[in-house]
Amino acid sequence: MALRNVDLLEQDKPLPRVAELELTLAKELTLLQGYQEVVDTRVAGLLGGVTLAERLGAESVTDELIEHGFITRPLRGNTVQISLPFITTDGEIRRLVAALGPVITALATY
């Protein structure tokens, strides 16, 4: 099974596209830095992290994102982890980040 995955990576050559998607993710997450509740954003490949202010729990944000159709997970350090598959699209990245902003704002008002 693992060797088949390696074969698919060699055959489909998704890594150049992943590099493009990484730039999209970084650009979109940068838009969140204007939110008072966002302390930091980070990107490495198709992994993203949004560190939140202490008054807003990452678990609450990830729970609410499920209601919007996005699966993320909370990490230590009050960070929301975004883990995207290689087959994701620019539009899916934009929709995820577009949902994240209003979720953060809504939960910060409680």
PDB file as gemmi writes it, atoms N, CA and C in Angstrom:
CRYST1    1.000    1.000    1.000  90.00  90.00  90.00 P 1                      
ATOM      1  N   MET A   1       0.824  -1.185   0.000  1.00  0.00           N  
ATOM      2  CA  MET A   1       0.000   0.000   0.000  1.00  0.00           C  
ATOM      3  C   MET A   1       0.875   1.258   0.000  1.00  0.00           C  
ATOM      4  N   ALA A   2       1.885   1.308   0.852  1.00  0.00           N  
ATOM      5  CA  ALA A   2       2.756   2.482   0.918  1.00  0.00           C  
ATOM      6  C   ALA A   2       3.491   2.676  -0.399  1.00  0.00           C  
ATOM      7  N   LEU A   3       3.920   1.590  -1.014  1.00  0.00           N  
ATOM      8  CA  LEU A   3       4.621   1.703  -2.291  1.00  0.00           C  
ATOM      9  C   LEU A   3       3.690   2.218  -3.385  1.00  0.00           C  
ATOM     10  N   ARG A   4       2.432   1.863  -3.317  1.00  0.00           N  
ATOM     11  CA  ARG A   4       1.458   2.364  -4.292  1.00  0.00           C  
ATOM     12  C   ARG A   4       1.310   3.885  -4.137  1.00  0.00           C  
ATOM     13  N   ASN A   5       1.330   4.365  -2.905  1.00  0.00           N  
ATOM     14  CA  ASN A   5       1.268   5.812  -2.681  1.00  0.00           C  
ATOM     15  C   ASN A   5       2.481   6.512  -3.291  1.00  0.00           C  
ATOM     16  N   VAL A   6       3.644   5.919  -3.135  1.00  0.00           N  
ATOM     17  CA  VAL A   6       4.855   6.489  -3.726  1.00  0.00           C  
ATOM     18  C   VAL A   6       4.734   6.494  -5.251  1.00  0.00           C  
ATOM     19  N   ASP A   7       4.205   5.405  -5.805  1.00  0.00           N  
ATOM     20  CA  ASP A   7       3.996   5.334  -7.257  1.00  0.00           C  
ATOM     21  C   ASP A   7       3.065   6.448  -7.726  1.00  0.00           C  
ATOM     22  N   LEU A   8       1.992   6.683  -6.999  1.00  0.00           N  
ATOM     23  CA  LEU A   8       1.042   7.735  -7.373  1.00  0.00           C  
ATOM     24  C   LEU A   8       1.681   9.117  -7.293  1.00  0.00           C  
ATOM     25  N   LEU A   9       2.514   9.330  -6.281  1.00  0.00           N  
ATOM     26  CA  LEU A   9       3.211  10.616  -6.175  1.00  0.00           C  
ATOM     27  C   LEU A   9       4.147  10.832  -7.358  1.00  0.00           C  
ATOM     28  N   GLU A  10       4.818   9.776  -7.766  1.00  0.00           N  
ATOM     29  CA  GLU A  10       5.724   9.880  -8.909  1.00  0.00           C  
ATOM     30  C   GLU A  10       4.955  10.051 -10.216  1.00  0.00           C  
ATOM     31  N   GLN A  11       3.829   9.384 -10.324  1.00  0.00           N  
ATOM     32  CA  GLN A  11       3.021   9.429 -11.547  1.00  0.00           C  
ATOM     33  C   GLN A  11       2.289  10.766 -11.691  1.00  0.00           C  
ATOM     34  N   ASP A  12       1.617  11.209 -10.658  1.00  0.00           N  
ATOM     35  CA  ASP A  12       0.784  12.412 -10.742  1.00  0.00           C  
ATOM     36  C   ASP A  12       1.560  13.701 -10.521  1.00  0.00           C  
ATOM     37  N   LYS A  13       2.717  13.613  -9.890  1.00  0.00           N  
ATOM     38  CA  LYS A  13       3.573  14.770  -9.619  1.00  0.00           C  
ATOM     39  C   LYS A  13       2.799  15.947  -8.993  1.00  0.00           C  
ATOM     40  N   PRO A  14       2.189  15.711  -7.829  1.00  0.00           N  
ATOM     41  CA  PRO A  14       1.384  16.770  -7.218  1.00  0.00           C  
ATOM     42  C   PRO A  14       2.210  17.839  -6.496  1.00  0.00           C  
ATOM     43  N   LEU A  15       3.479  17.595  -6.273  1.00  0.00           N  
ATOM     44  CA  LEU A  15       4.247  18.525  -5.440  1.00  0.00           C  
ATOM     45  C   LEU A  15       4.362  19.938  -6.017  1.00  0.00           C  
ATOM     46  N   PRO A  16       4.522  20.128  -7.317  1.00  0.00           N  
ATOM     47  CA  PRO A  16       4.503  21.516  -7.813  1.00  0.00           C  
ATOM     48  C   PRO A  16       3.177  22.216  -7.525  1.00  0.00           C  
ATOM     49  N   ARG A  17       2.091  21.479  -7.648  1.00  0.00           N  
ATOM     50  CA  ARG A  17       0.770  22.063  -7.347  1.00  0.00           C  
ATOM     51  C   ARG A  17       0.646  22.350  -5.849  1.00  0.00           C  
ATOM     52  N   VAL A  18       1.199  21.493  -5.024  1.00  0.00           N  
ATOM     53  CA  VAL A  18       1.168  21.724  -3.576  1.00  0.00           C  
ATOM     54  C   VAL A  18       1.897  23.018  -3.237  1.00  0.00           C  
ATOM     55  N   ALA A  19       2.989  23.286  -3.906  1.00  0.00           N  
ATOM     56  CA  ALA A  19       3.734  24.532  -3.663  1.00  0.00           C  
ATOM     57  C   ALA A  19       2.860  25.746  -3.996  1.00  0.00           C  
ATOM     58  N   GLU A  20       2.080  25.655  -5.060  1.00  0.00           N  
ATOM     59  CA  GLU A  20       1.154  26.745  -5.409  1.00  0.00           C  
ATOM     60  C   GLU A  20       0.064  26.895  -4.353  1.00  0.00           C  
ATOM     61  N   LEU A  21      -0.470  25.756  -3.909  1.00  0.00           N  
ATOM     62  CA  LEU A  21      -1.526  25.789  -2.897  1.00  0.00           C  
ATOM     63  C   LEU A  21      -1.009  26.324  -1.561  1.00  0.00           C  
ATOM     64  N   GLU A  22       0.250  26.035  -1.256  1.00  0.00           N  
ATOM     65  CA  GLU A  22       0.863  26.564  -0.037  1.00  0.00           C  
ATOM     66  C   GLU A  22       0.842  28.094  -0.059  1.00  0.00           C  
ATOM     67  N   LEU A  23       1.149  28.671  -1.207  1.00  0.00           N  
ATOM     68  CA  LEU A  23       1.120  30.133  -1.332  1.00  0.00           C  
ATOM     69  C   LEU A  23      -0.291  30.675  -1.145  1.00  0.00           C  
ATOM     70  N   THR A  24      -1.273  29.968  -1.698  1.00  0.00           N  
ATOM     71  CA  THR A  24      -2.667  30.383  -1.523  1.00  0.00           C  
ATOM     72  C   THR A  24      -3.060  30.325  -0.056  1.00  0.00           C  
ATOM     73  N   LEU A  25      -2.701  29.237   0.617  1.00  0.00           N  
ATOM     74  CA  LEU A  25      -3.030  29.099   2.038  1.00  0.00           C  
ATOM     75  C   LEU A  25      -2.368  30.201   2.853  1.00  0.00           C  
ATOM     76  N   ALA A  26      -1.107  30.467   2.584  1.00  0.00           N  
ATOM     77  CA  ALA A  26      -0.391  31.521   3.319  1.00  0.00           C  
ATOM     78  C   ALA A  26      -1.043  32.879   3.092  1.00  0.00           C  
ATOM     79  N   LYS A  27      -1.384  33.170   1.859  1.00  0.00           N  
ATOM     80  CA  LYS A  27      -2.018  34.452   1.535  1.00  0.00           C  
ATOM     81  C   LYS A  27      -3.366  34.586   2.235  1.00  0.00           C  
ATOM     82  N   GLU A  28      -4.164  33.533   2.196  1.00  0.00           N  
ATOM     83  CA  GLU A  28      -5.490  33.585   2.812  1.00  0.00           C  
ATOM     84  C   GLU A  28      -5.391  33.709   4.336  1.00  0.00           C  
ATOM     85  N   LEU A  29      -4.483  32.960   4.949  1.00  0.00           N  
ATOM     86  CA  LEU A  29      -4.347  33.040   6.405  1.00  0.00           C  
ATOM     87  C   LEU A  29      -3.829  34.403   6.847  1.00  0.00           C  
ATOM     88  N   THR A  30      -3.054  35.061   6.000  1.00  0.00           N  
ATOM     89  CA  THR A  30      -2.578  36.407   6.314  1.00  0.00           C  
ATOM     90  C   THR A  30      -3.756  37.355   6.532  1.00  0.00           C  
ATOM     91  N   LEU A  31      -4.852  37.118   5.836  1.00  0.00           N  
ATOM     92  CA  LEU A  31      -6.044  37.960   5.998  1.00  0.00           C  
ATOM     93  C   LEU A  31      -6.610  37.887   7.420  1.00  0.00           C  
ATOM     94  N   LEU A  32      -6.350  36.781   8.100  1.00  0.00           N  
ATOM     95  CA  LEU A  32      -6.855  36.623   9.469  1.00  0.00           C  
ATOM     96  C   LEU A  32      -6.034  37.399  10.493  1.00  0.00           C  
ATOM     97  N   GLN A  33      -4.854  37.833  10.118  1.00  0.00           N  
ATOM     98  CA  GLN A  33      -3.991  38.525  11.080  1.00  0.00           C  
ATOM     99  C   GLN A  33      -4.565  39.865  11.514  1.00  0.00           C  
ATOM    100  N   GLY A  34      -5.559  40.362  10.801  1.00  0.00           N  
ATOM    101  CA  GLY A  34      -6.210  41.599  11.203  1.00  0.00           C  
ATOM    102  C   GLY A  34      -7.231  41.399  12.317  1.00  0.00           C  
ATOM    103  N   TYR A  35      -7.558  40.158  12.626  1.00  0.00           N  
ATOM    104  CA  TYR A  35      -8.517  39.880  13.691  1.00  0.00           C  
ATOM    105  C   TYR A  35      -7.834  40.010  15.044  1.00  0.00           C  
ATOM    106  N   GLN A  36      -8.470  40.695  15.953  1.00  0.00           N  
ATOM    107  CA  GLN A  36      -7.912  40.912  17.282  1.00  0.00           C  
ATOM    108  C   GLN A  36      -7.649  39.588  18.002  1.00  0.00           C  
ATOM    109  N   GLU A  37      -8.457  38.588  17.731  1.00  0.00           N  
ATOM    110  CA  GLU A  37      -8.356  37.298  18.424  1.00  0.00           C  
ATOM    111  C   GLU A  37      -7.281  36.381  17.827  1.00  0.00           C  
ATOM    112  N   VAL A  38      -6.701  36.765  16.692  1.00  0.00           N  
ATOM    113  CA  VAL A  38      -5.668  35.944  16.050  1.00  0.00           C  
ATOM    114  C   VAL A  38      -4.292  36.474  16.451  1.00  0.00           C  
ATOM    115  N   VAL A  39      -3.524  35.623  17.100  1.00  0.00           N  
ATOM    116  CA  VAL A  39      -2.188  35.983  17.569  1.00  0.00           C  
ATOM    117  C   VAL A  39      -1.151  35.768  16.466  1.00  0.00           C  
ATOM    118  N   ASP A  40      -1.292  34.662  15.713  1.00  0.00           N  
ATOM    119  CA  ASP A  40      -0.288  34.332  14.697  1.00  0.00           C  
ATOM    120  C   ASP A  40      -0.892  33.334  13.712  1.00  0.00           C  
ATOM    121  N   THR A  41      -0.352  33.324  12.509  1.00  0.00           N  
ATOM    122  CA  THR A  41      -0.676  32.288  11.527  1.00  0.00           C  
ATOM    123  C   THR A  41       0.628  31.747  10.971  1.00  0.00           C  
ATOM    124  N   ARG A  42       0.622  30.449  10.651  1.00  0.00           N  
ATOM    125  CA  ARG A  42       1.811  29.798  10.113  1.00  0.00           C  
ATOM    126  C   ARG A  42       1.394  28.800   9.036  1.00  0.00           C  
ATOM    127  N   VAL A  43       2.279  28.591   8.089  1.00  0.00           N  
ATOM    128  CA  VAL A  43       2.022  27.626   7.019  1.00  0.00           C  
ATOM    129  C   VAL A  43       3.304  26.866   6.726  1.00  0.00           C  
ATOM    130  N   ALA A  44       3.168  25.560   6.546  1.00  0.00           N  
ATOM    131  CA  ALA A  44       4.259  24.699   6.093  1.00  0.00           C  
ATOM    132  C   ALA A  44       3.641  23.674   5.167  1.00  0.00           C  
ATOM    133  N   GLY A  45       3.838  23.847   3.875  1.00  0.00           N  
ATOM    134  CA  GLY A  45       3.173  22.971   2.914  1.00  0.00           C  
ATOM    135  C   GLY A  45       1.680  23.218   2.982  1.00  0.00           C  
ATOM    136  N   LEU A  46       0.916  22.153   3.110  1.00  0.00           N  
ATOM    137  CA  LEU A  46      -0.533  22.303   3.239  1.00  0.00           C  
ATOM    138  C   LEU A  46      -0.992  22.142   4.679  1.00  0.00           C  
ATOM    139  N   LEU A  47      -0.098  22.422   5.608  1.00  0.00           N  
ATOM    140  CA  LEU A  47      -0.449  22.491   7.024  1.00  0.00           C  
ATOM    141  C   LEU A  47      -0.470  23.953   7.420  1.00  0.00           C  
ATOM    142  N   GLY A  48      -1.544  24.361   8.038  1.00  0.00           N  
ATOM    143  CA  GLY A  48      -1.649  25.736   8.510  1.00  0.00           C  
ATOM    144  C   GLY A  48      -1.971  25.749   9.984  1.00  0.00           C  
ATOM    145  N   GLY A  49      -1.581  26.806  10.642  1.00  0.00           N  
ATOM    146  CA  GLY A  49      -1.891  26.977  12.053  1.00  0.00           C  
ATOM    147  C   GLY A  49      -2.350  28.394  12.318  1.00  0.00           C  
ATOM    148  N   VAL A  50      -3.420  28.512  13.086  1.00  0.00           N  
ATOM    149  CA  VAL A  50      -3.931  29.814  13.492  1.00  0.00           C  
ATOM    150  C   VAL A  50      -3.939  29.827  15.015  1.00  0.00           C  
ATOM    151  N   THR A  51      -3.022  30.575  15.603  1.00  0.00           N  
ATOM    152  CA  THR A  51      -2.943  30.671  17.056  1.00  0.00           C  
ATOM    153  C   THR A  51      -3.883  31.776  17.513  1.00  0.00           C  
ATOM    154  N   LEU A  52      -4.698  31.438  18.486  1.00  0.00           N  
ATOM    155  CA  LEU A  52      -5.742  32.344  18.965  1.00  0.00           C  
ATOM    156  C   LEU A  52      -5.391  32.947  20.317  1.00  0.00           C  
ATOM    157  N   ALA A  53      -5.986  34.094  20.599  1.00  0.00           N  
ATOM    158  CA  ALA A  53      -5.843  34.716  21.914  1.00  0.00           C  
ATOM    159  C   ALA A  53      -6.422  33.770  22.970  1.00  0.00           C  
ATOM    160  N   GLU A  54      -5.913  33.859  24.169  1.00  0.00           N  
ATOM    161  CA  GLU A  54      -6.313  32.936  25.237  1.00  0.00           C  
ATOM    162  C   GLU A  54      -7.808  32.954  25.524  1.00  0.00           C  
ATOM    163  N   ARG A  55      -8.450  34.082  25.335  1.00  0.00           N  
ATOM    164  CA  ARG A  55      -9.874  34.197  25.677  1.00  0.00           C  
ATOM    165  C   ARG A  55     -10.776  33.417  24.711  1.00  0.00           C  
ATOM    166  N   LEU A  56     -10.213  32.934  23.612  1.00  0.00           N  
ATOM    167  CA  LEU A  56     -10.975  32.195  22.612  1.00  0.00           C  
ATOM    168  C   LEU A  56     -10.350  30.818  22.450  1.00  0.00           C  
ATOM    169  N   GLY A  57     -11.091  29.771  22.775  1.00  0.00           N  
ATOM    170  CA  GLY A  57     -10.539  28.421  22.738  1.00  0.00           C  
ATOM    171  C   GLY A  57     -10.519  27.810  21.352  1.00  0.00           C  
ATOM    172  N   ALA A  58      -9.394  27.206  20.999  1.00  0.00           N  
ATOM    173  CA  ALA A  58      -9.256  26.542  19.702  1.00  0.00           C  
ATOM    174  C   ALA A  58     -10.273  25.414  19.556  1.00  0.00           C  
ATOM    175  N   GLU A  59     -10.608  24.732  20.657  1.00  0.00           N  
ATOM    176  CA  GLU A  59     -11.594  23.653  20.588  1.00  0.00           C  
ATOM    177  C   GLU A  59     -12.958  24.184  20.178  1.00  0.00           C  
ATOM    178  N   SER A  60     -13.346  25.334  20.689  1.00  0.00           N  
ATOM    179  CA  SER A  60     -14.632  25.924  20.313  1.00  0.00           C  
ATOM    180  C   SER A  60     -14.655  26.271  18.832  1.00  0.00           C  
ATOM    181  N   VAL A  61     -13.555  26.793  18.342  1.00  0.00           N  
ATOM    182  CA  VAL A  61     -13.468  27.171  16.924  1.00  0.00           C  
ATOM    183  C   VAL A  61     -13.549  25.928  16.051  1.00  0.00           C  
ATOM    184  N   THR A  62     -12.809  24.881  16.405  1.00  0.00           N  
ATOM    185  CA  THR A  62     -12.832  23.670  15.580  1.00  0.00           C  
ATOM    186  C   THR A  62     -14.206  23.006  15.616  1.00  0.00           C  
ATOM    187  N   ASP A  63     -14.857  23.032  16.766  1.00  0.00           N  
ATOM    188  CA  ASP A  63     -16.216  22.477  16.862  1.00  0.00           C  
ATOM    189  C   ASP A  63     -17.177  23.236  15.954  1.00  0.00           C  
ATOM    190  N   GLU A  64     -17.086  24.538  15.952  1.00  0.00           N  
ATOM    191  CA  GLU A  64     -17.982  25.356  15.130  1.00  0.00           C  
ATOM    192  C   GLU A  64     -17.670  25.192  13.642  1.00  0.00           C  
ATOM    193  N   LEU A  65     -16.407  25.033  13.293  1.00  0.00           N  
ATOM    194  CA  LEU A  65     -16.054  24.844  11.884  1.00  0.00           C  
ATOM    195  C   LEU A  65     -16.668  23.566  11.314  1.00  0.00           C  
ATOM    196  N   ILE A  66     -16.842  22.556  12.145  1.00  0.00           N  
ATOM    197  CA  ILE A  66     -17.506  21.327  11.695  1.00  0.00           C  
ATOM    198  C   ILE A  66     -18.916  21.651  11.212  1.00  0.00           C  
ATOM    199  N   GLU A  67     -19.588  22.552  11.917  1.00  0.00           N  
ATOM    200  CA  GLU A  67     -20.937  22.957  11.522  1.00  0.00           C  
ATOM    201  C   GLU A  67     -20.945  23.646  10.158  1.00  0.00           C  
ATOM    202  N   HIS A  68     -19.808  24.164   9.744  1.00  0.00           N  
ATOM    203  CA  HIS A  68     -19.676  24.824   8.442  1.00  0.00           C  
ATOM    204  C   HIS A  68     -19.092  23.887   7.383  1.00  0.00           C  
ATOM    205  N   GLY A  69     -18.872  22.620   7.777  1.00  0.00           N  
ATOM    206  CA  GLY A  69     -18.398  21.623   6.826  1.00  0.00           C  
ATOM    207  C   GLY A  69     -16.892  21.467   6.727  1.00  0.00           C  
ATOM    208  N   PHE A  70     -16.162  21.996   7.702  1.00  0.00           N  
ATOM    209  CA  PHE A  70     -14.698  21.919   7.659  1.00  0.00           C  
ATOM    210  C   PHE A  70     -14.173  21.192   8.885  1.00  0.00           C  
ATOM    211  N   ILE A  71     -13.275  20.261   8.657  1.00  0.00           N  
ATOM    212  CA  ILE A  71     -12.668  19.514   9.759  1.00  0.00           C  
ATOM    213  C   ILE A  71     -11.267  20.058   9.991  1.00  0.00           C  
ATOM    214  N   THR A  72     -11.058  20.590  11.173  1.00  0.00           N  
ATOM    215  CA  THR A  72      -9.756  21.064  11.627  1.00  0.00           C  
ATOM    216  C   THR A  72      -9.546  20.446  13.001  1.00  0.00           C  
ATOM    217  N   ARG A  73      -8.452  20.777  13.649  1.00  0.00           N  
ATOM    218  CA  ARG A  73      -8.289  20.241  15.005  1.00  0.00           C  
ATOM    219  C   ARG A  73      -7.541  21.223  15.881  1.00  0.00           C  
ATOM    220  N   PRO A  74      -7.859  21.191  17.179  1.00  0.00           N  
ATOM    221  CA  PRO A  74      -7.145  22.065  18.107  1.00  0.00           C  
ATOM    222  C   PRO A  74      -5.810  21.443  18.498  1.00  0.00           C  
ATOM    223  N   LEU A  75      -4.818  22.295  18.657  1.00  0.00           N  
ATOM    224  CA  LEU A  75      -3.502  21.866  19.108  1.00  0.00           C  
ATOM    225  C   LEU A  75      -3.149  22.571  20.414  1.00  0.00           C  
ATOM    226  N   ARG A  76      -2.155  22.040  21.110  1.00  0.00           N  
ATOM    227  CA  ARG A  76      -1.626  22.757  22.272  1.00  0.00           C  
ATOM    228  C   ARG A  76      -1.215  24.145  21.837  1.00  0.00           C  
ATOM    229  N   GLY A  77      -1.251  25.068  22.737  1.00  0.00           N  
ATOM    230  CA  GLY A  77      -0.878  26.428  22.401  1.00  0.00           C  
ATOM    231  C   GLY A  77      -2.044  27.206  21.812  1.00  0.00           C  
ATOM    232  N   ASN A  78      -3.256  26.649  21.953  1.00  0.00           N  
ATOM    233  CA  ASN A  78      -4.477  27.308  21.502  1.00  0.00           C  
ATOM    234  C   ASN A  78      -4.421  27.627  20.002  1.00  0.00           C  
ATOM    235  N   THR A  79      -4.026  26.628  19.249  1.00  0.00           N  
ATOM    236  CA  THR A  79      -3.869  26.774  17.806  1.00  0.00           C  
ATOM    237  C   THR A  79      -4.852  25.868  17.073  1.00  0.00           C  
ATOM    238  N   VAL A  80      -5.449  26.405  16.023  1.00  0.00           N  
ATOM    239  CA  VAL A  80      -6.296  25.622  15.127  1.00  0.00           C  
ATOM    240  C   VAL A  80      -5.399  25.109  14.002  1.00  0.00           C  
ATOM    241  N   GLN A  81      -5.333  23.794  13.847  1.00  0.00           N  
ATOM    242  CA  GLN A  81      -4.529  23.196  12.789  1.00  0.00           C  
ATOM    243  C   GLN A  81      -5.400  22.934  11.572  1.00  0.00           C  
ATOM    244  N   ILE A  82      -4.887  23.325  10.422  1.00  0.00           N  
ATOM    245  CA  ILE A  82      -5.530  23.065   9.145  1.00  0.00           C  
ATOM    246  C   ILE A  82      -4.633  22.085   8.400  1.00  0.00           C  
ATOM    247  N   SER A  83      -5.178  20.938   8.047  1.00  0.00           N  
ATOM    248  CA  SER A  83      -4.415  19.904   7.317  1.00  0.00           C  
ATOM    249  C   SER A  83      -5.167  19.608   6.029  1.00  0.00           C  
ATOM    250  N   LEU A  84      -4.628  20.064   4.935  1.00  0.00           N  
ATOM    251  CA  LEU A  84      -5.319  19.928   3.655  1.00  0.00           C  
ATOM    252  C   LEU A  84      -4.731  18.803   2.815  1.00  0.00           C  
ATOM    253  N   PRO A  85      -5.573  18.086   2.082  1.00  0.00           N  
ATOM    254  CA  PRO A  85      -5.058  17.039   1.183  1.00  0.00           C  
ATOM    255  C   PRO A  85      -4.432  17.650  -0.066  1.00  0.00           C  
ATOM    256  N   PHE A  86      -3.587  16.881  -0.716  1.00  0.00           N  
ATOM    257  CA  PHE A  86      -2.928  17.350  -1.941  1.00  0.00           C  
ATOM    258  C   PHE A  86      -3.928  17.662  -3.050  1.00  0.00           C  
ATOM    259  N   ILE A  87      -5.126  17.102  -2.987  1.00  0.00           N  
ATOM    260  CA  ILE A  87      -6.104  17.304  -4.048  1.00  0.00           C  
ATOM    261  C   ILE A  87      -7.029  18.490  -3.776  1.00  0.00           C  
ATOM    262  N   THR A  88      -6.741  19.261  -2.750  1.00  0.00           N  
ATOM    263  CA  THR A  88      -7.578  20.417  -2.446  1.00  0.00           C  
ATOM    264  C   THR A  88      -7.469  21.446  -3.563  1.00  0.00           C  
ATOM    265  N   THR A  89      -8.403  22.384  -3.576  1.00  0.00           N  
ATOM    266  CA  THR A  89      -8.381  23.431  -4.606  1.00  0.00           C  
ATOM    267  C   THR A  89      -8.190  24.795  -3.950  1.00  0.00           C  
ATOM    268  N   ASP A  90      -7.845  25.769  -4.765  1.00  0.00           N  
ATOM    269  CA  ASP A  90      -7.724  27.136  -4.262  1.00  0.00           C  
ATOM    270  C   ASP A  90      -9.051  27.590  -3.659  1.00  0.00           C  
ATOM    271  N   GLY A  91     -10.142  27.254  -4.334  1.00  0.00           N  
ATOM    272  CA  GLY A  91     -11.466  27.639  -3.850  1.00  0.00           C  
ATOM    273  C   GLY A  91     -11.794  27.037  -2.497  1.00  0.00           C  
ATOM    274  N   GLU A  92     -11.409  25.793  -2.283  1.00  0.00           N  
ATOM    275  CA  GLU A  92     -11.661  25.156  -0.988  1.00  0.00           C  
ATOM    276  C   GLU A  92     -10.859  25.842   0.119  1.00  0.00           C  
ATOM    277  N   ILE A  93      -9.644  26.227  -0.189  1.00  0.00           N  
ATOM    278  CA  ILE A  93      -8.833  26.951   0.789  1.00  0.00           C  
ATOM    279  C   ILE A  93      -9.495  28.279   1.129  1.00  0.00           C  
ATOM    280  N   ARG A  94      -9.925  28.989   0.111  1.00  0.00           N  
ATOM    281  CA  ARG A  94     -10.577  30.288   0.341  1.00  0.00           C  
ATOM    282  C   ARG A  94     -11.858  30.138   1.153  1.00  0.00           C  
ATOM    283  N   ARG A  95     -12.648  29.101   0.856  1.00  0.00           N  
ATOM    284  CA  ARG A  95     -13.899  28.889   1.602  1.00  0.00           C  
ATOM    285  C   ARG A  95     -13.628  28.552   3.069  1.00  0.00           C  
ATOM    286  N   LEU A  96     -12.613  27.749   3.321  1.00  0.00           N  
ATOM    287  CA  LEU A  96     -12.262  27.410   4.705  1.00  0.00           C  
ATOM    288  C   LEU A  96     -11.869  28.657   5.480  1.00  0.00           C  
ATOM    289  N   VAL A  97     -10.974  29.445   4.923  1.00  0.00           N  
ATOM    290  CA  VAL A  97     -10.522  30.650   5.625  1.00  0.00           C  
ATOM    291  C   VAL A  97     -11.670  31.658   5.738  1.00  0.00           C  
ATOM    292  N   ALA A  98     -12.510  31.727   4.712  1.00  0.00           N  
ATOM    293  CA  ALA A  98     -13.664  32.630   4.766  1.00  0.00           C  
ATOM    294  C   ALA A  98     -14.632  32.223   5.868  1.00  0.00           C  
ATOM    295  N   ALA A  99     -14.731  30.946   6.169  1.00  0.00           N  
ATOM    296  CA  ALA A  99     -15.576  30.482   7.277  1.00  0.00           C  
ATOM    297  C   ALA A  99     -14.900  30.722   8.620  1.00  0.00           C  
ATOM    298  N   LEU A 100     -13.597  30.596   8.653  1.00  0.00           N  
ATOM    299  CA  LEU A 100     -12.848  30.730   9.902  1.00  0.00           C  
ATOM    300  C   LEU A 100     -12.978  32.130  10.499  1.00  0.00           C  
ATOM    301  N   GLY A 101     -12.886  33.150   9.672  1.00  0.00           N  
ATOM    302  CA  GLY A 101     -12.985  34.524  10.171  1.00  0.00           C  
ATOM    303  C   GLY A 101     -14.280  34.799  10.923  1.00  0.00           C  
ATOM    304  N   PRO A 102     -15.448  34.562  10.308  1.00  0.00           N  
ATOM    305  CA  PRO A 102     -16.711  34.795  11.009  1.00  0.00           C  
ATOM    306  C   PRO A 102     -16.902  33.908  12.250  1.00  0.00           C  
ATOM    307  N   VAL A 103     -16.382  32.681  12.205  1.00  0.00           N  
ATOM    308  CA  VAL A 103     -16.466  31.814  13.389  1.00  0.00           C  
ATOM    309  C   VAL A 103     -15.694  32.434  14.546  1.00  0.00           C  
ATOM    310  N   ILE A 104     -14.502  32.912  14.258  1.00  0.00           N  
ATOM    311  CA  ILE A 104     -13.690  33.552  15.299  1.00  0.00           C  
ATOM    312  C   ILE A 104     -14.412  34.769  15.849  1.00  0.00           C  
ATOM    313  N   THR A 105     -14.962  35.594  14.977  1.00  0.00           N  
ATOM    314  CA  THR A 105     -15.667  36.794  15.411  1.00  0.00           C  
ATOM    315  C   THR A 105     -16.888  36.438  16.249  1.00  0.00           C  
ATOM    316  N   ALA A 106     -17.669  35.473  15.790  1.00  0.00           N  
ATOM    317  CA  ALA A 106     -18.891  35.096  16.515  1.00  0.00           C  
ATOM    318  C   ALA A 106     -18.563  34.545  17.907  1.00  0.00           C  
ATOM    319  N   LEU A 107     -17.564  33.697  17.996  1.00  0.00           N  
ATOM    320  CA  LEU A 107     -17.220  33.111  19.295  1.00  0.00           C  
ATOM    321  C   LEU A 107     -16.567  34.121  20.217  1.00  0.00           C  
ATOM    322  N   ALA A 108     -15.913  35.112  19.668  1.00  0.00           N  
ATOM    323  CA  ALA A 108     -15.255  36.127  20.503  1.00  0.00           C  
ATOM    324  C   ALA A 108     -16.269  37.045  21.171  1.00  0.00           C  
ATOM    325  N   THR A 109     -17.485  37.109  20.634  1.00  0.00           N  
ATOM    326  CA  THR A 109     -18.503  37.991  21.217  1.00  0.00           C  
ATOM    327  C   THR A 109     -19.217  37.356  22.406  1.00  0.00           C  
ATOM    328  N   TYR A 110     -18.999  36.047  22.638  1.00  0.00           N  
ATOM    329  CA  TYR A 110     -19.659  35.384  23.775  1.00  0.00           C  
ATOM    330  C   TYR A 110     -18.989  35.744  25.073  1.00  0.00           C  
TER     331      TYR A 110                                                      
END                                                                             
